[in-house]
Amino acid sequence: MKLRIIQVLLFLFISTNCYSTTTDISEKNVITNISSEDTSYCDSSEYAKYVVTKLKTKKQKIKEDNLDETITYLGDIQVDGKLYYALTSFRRILATLVKHGHSTIYILDSKKRIVKEYELGLPEELPFKLQNNSLYFHFKDTKTNKQKTYINRIEKELPELMCVAPDDCY
């Protein structure tokens, strides 16, 4: 019985995850300090606090003991009358003696909950820009061996797979 009560309390604590954030903006287009005081969010993802208009396209860095993460809020996407927010994350996690990298695109709904998560292979594959519902990616053309830009237009719905180059989708 006590275990069940603890489980219910833990569930309620997690499901009513409310927090606040404050950000300090540095001169070099990088946010380095994220703490708790300014803006409150409830019932949203841990990435909700990074959706701030004045921080759009700025790299927000988090450093903890075993984690380094760089998050970039790219902007808004409008799909079928619904508002979404697009963020990128490159996370390096220390596992034993070696750091492992994870490159992810997060799409949050209007309540700032994650609705889509695209795991990519490399940090270079993350989009560098969002404009008019289009994500822009750098890629190397294997035929010409030149750097090019791939544009992934999001129109009627969020894609199941995220393409980062003409023949490269996740």
Secondary structure, DSSP 8 states (H G I E B T S, - for coil): -HHHHHHHHHHHHHHT-EEEEEEEE-TTSEEEEEEEEEEEEESS-TTGGG--GGGTT-EEEEEETTEEEEEEEEEEEEETTEEEEEEEEEEEEEETTEEEEEEEEEEE-TT--EEEEEEES-GGGS-SEEETTEEEEEEE-TTT--EEEEEEE--SS--SS-EEETTEE-
